[in-house]
Amino acid sequence: MTRSTNMNILGIETSCDETAVAIIKVQTNQKSPIFHVLSNVVSSQVKLHAKYGGVVPNLAAREHAKNIIPCLEEAMETAKLSSQQIDLIAVTRGPGLISALLIGTSAAKSLAYAWQKPIIGIDHIAGHIYANWIENRNIEFPILCLVVSGGHTELVLMTDYGKFELLGKTRDDAIGEAFDKTSRLLELGYPGGPAISRVAENGTLGKFNLPRPMIHDKSFDFSFSGLKTAIRELVISQKKITDSTRAEIAKEFQQATIDVLISKTIKATEKYYPKTIILAGGVAANKELRKQLGIAIEKNVSKTKYLMPSLKFCADNASMVAVAGYFERYKATNSPWDVQTDANITIA
C-alpha cells in the first residue's frame, strides 16, 4: 500500500451486539497522526437482548444483517464522502461471536471487491487499545494496557505499534461477564455494568465482605467466577433483598473488582516500567474504575502518564477499528479473500 499524506479509512465493527460503521480522516503530515472522526454510527441491540439477560448470537447476527447497510449509508452520508474517496477498509475479524463477525467481514469484503480498495482485518482488542489515539497524540512507549470488556480482561504490554505482549488474562469470567451475572443475581437488569454502577452510587462499603480473587497471586492473571459465586451465596443468605441491600452488595462487588484490577496493574507497572498506562474496553466507562486507577497511578507511579478514551469510544465502535487500520495499514491486502474471520484470536 502506498504512503499518503492524508487518508480516509472506513471501519466496520460487528464482533458482538453493536453494528458500527465509521469513517476517519487521518492527517499524516505531522510528527504524529491526527485523527478526525467524520462519522461514527452505532446501532445498539441492547433492548433486543435485555429480555434474555445477555447476547443471543443468532439474534445478534440477524440484526447485524439488517442494520449493516443502513449504518454504512448513514456513515457515508454524514462524512460526505464517496466510495472513490475511501483509501482503506478496516474490519474487525475477531475475537467475538463468529456469526456476528461474519456479517461485518462479509460486508467489508464485498465493498473492497466492488470498490477495488485495500482491506485489512483488525483484532478487536487492538481496536480497543488504539481507541486511545483518537483524542491523544504522542503517546510514549512502552505502554501498559488494561483491557476490560464484556468478553476480555487482559494486561497487555505494547512496545511499539502492532507489537503486543500478553502479560495476563482472566482464567474464567471476564470482568464484563461478572458484572452481567451479578446484575442478574441482584435483579438489576442488562447490561450489568451500567446497572451496577448506578445502584452502587447509593451504597456504602463495609456491611458485606467479598473476596478479591487472585489479588495476591504473583501472576498477572485474573479470576472473577469465584466472586460471582460469593455474590450468589450472599444473595441466598439474605432473607429479603431490599433496595438498600442491593446497593450495598453492588458497591462491594464493584469495589472488589476495582481493587483487583488496580492491584494487578500497579504490580505490572513496577515490573515493566511503562511510560504510559492505557485503560481500554467497554468497562473502561466505569467512572469509579477510571477515577480510582488514576489515583493509584498518581500515588504509586506518578511519572507514568495515564490515558483513557472518552466514554463514546469505550464501548464497541468502528472508529477504533479504523484507527487500528491506520497503524496496521501496511499489512493490508488488495484481495478481500485474504481477510480471515477468527472468533478466538488473541492479541499476542
Secondary structure, DSSP 8 states (H G I E B T S, - for coil): ----SEEEEEEEE-SSSEEEEEEEEEE-SSSS-EEEEEEEEEEE-HHHHHTTTS--HHHHHHHHHHHHHHHHHHHHHHHT--GGG--EEEEEEESS-HHHHHHHHHHHHHHHHHHT--EEEEEHHHHHHHGGGSS--S--SSEEEEEE-SS-EEEEEEEETTEEEEEEEBSS--HHHHHHHHHHHTT--SSHHHHHHHHHTT--TTS-----TTTT-SSS-B--HHHHHHHHHHHHH-S---HHHHHHHHHHHHHHHHHHHHHHHHHHHHHH--SEEEEESGGGG-HHHHHHHHHHHHHH-TTSEEE---GGGTSS-HHHHHHHHHHTGGG-BS-GGG----TT----
